[in-house]
Amino acid sequence: MVTDTPPANDTPATDTAVAEATAEAKSFLAKAQEAIEDAVETTVEAVKEHPIAAAGIAAGVAAAVGGAAYAASKLLGGSDEESEG
């Protein structure tokens, strides 16, 4: 039995749902972009007001990342002394 009904995904209701989802996604992205821009602006202002503190924080973060990378390399790679002996 052959019918002439269109596939379920081509219905006007599906088109409306897709349009609504697209609009919601664009709205969410616009809000996220605005929040990120505000955060960047606030950060730049704080760095300009407190440059020494900002430099200290940056140095601390760099030391933490370097320490974590060193520790990870030792844990994952083993020590060089063990392979030589």
C-alpha positions as CSV (number, residue, x, y, z in Angstrom):
1,M,0.0,0.0,0.0
2,V,1.5,3.3,-1.1
3,T,0.4,6.6,0.4
4,D,1.2,10.2,-0.6
5,T,1.9,11.5,2.8
6,P,5.1,13.5,3.3
7,P,7.8,12.2,5.6
8,A,7.5,13.2,9.2
9,N,10.5,15.4,9.2
10,D,9.1,17.7,6.5
11,T,6.1,18.9,8.5
12,P,5.5,22.6,9.2
13,A,5.6,21.8,12.9
14,T,9.2,20.4,12.5
15,D,10.2,23.5,10.6
16,T,8.8,25.7,13.3
17,A,10.6,23.7,16.0
18,V,13.9,24.0,14.1
19,A,13.4,27.7,13.6
20,E,12.7,28.1,17.4
21,A,15.8,26.1,18.3
22,T,17.9,28.1,16.0
23,A,16.7,31.3,17.4
24,E,17.3,30.1,21.0
25,A,20.8,29.0,20.1
26,K,21.6,32.4,18.5
27,S,20.2,34.2,21.6
28,F,22.3,32.0,23.9
29,L,25.5,32.6,21.8
30,A,24.8,36.4,21.8
31,K,24.4,36.4,25.6
32,A,27.6,34.3,26.1
33,Q,29.6,36.6,23.8
34,E,28.4,39.6,25.8
35,A,29.3,38.0,29.1
36,I,32.8,37.1,27.8
37,E,33.3,40.7,26.5
38,D,32.3,42.0,29.9
39,A,34.7,39.6,31.7
40,V,37.6,40.6,29.4
41,E,36.9,44.3,29.9
42,T,36.7,43.9,33.7
43,T,40.0,41.9,33.7
44,V,41.8,44.5,31.7
45,E,40.6,47.3,34.0
46,A,41.7,45.3,37.1
47,V,45.2,44.7,35.5
48,K,45.5,48.4,34.8
49,E,44.6,49.3,38.4
50,H,46.8,46.6,40.0
51,P,49.6,45.7,37.7
52,I,51.9,44.3,40.4
53,A,49.2,42.0,41.7
54,A,48.4,40.9,38.2
55,A,52.0,40.0,37.5
56,G,52.2,38.0,40.7
57,I,49.0,36.1,39.8
58,A,50.4,35.4,36.3
59,A,53.7,34.1,37.8
60,G,51.8,31.9,40.2
61,V,49.7,30.4,37.5
62,A,52.7,29.8,35.3
63,A,54.5,28.0,38.2
64,A,51.4,25.9,38.9
65,V,51.0,24.9,35.3
66,G,54.7,24.1,35.0
67,G,54.7,22.1,38.2
68,A,51.6,20.1,37.1
69,A,53.2,19.4,33.7
70,Y,56.5,18.3,35.4
71,A,54.6,16.0,37.8
72,A,52.5,14.6,35.0
73,S,55.6,13.8,32.9
74,K,57.1,12.0,35.9
75,L,54.0,10.0,36.7
76,L,53.2,9.0,33.1
77,G,56.8,8.6,31.8
78,G,58.5,7.0,34.8
79,S,61.8,8.3,36.0
80,D,65.0,8.3,33.9
81,E,67.1,6.7,36.7
82,E,65.0,3.5,36.6
83,S,65.5,3.0,32.9
84,E,69.3,3.5,33.2
85,G,69.8,1.0,35.9
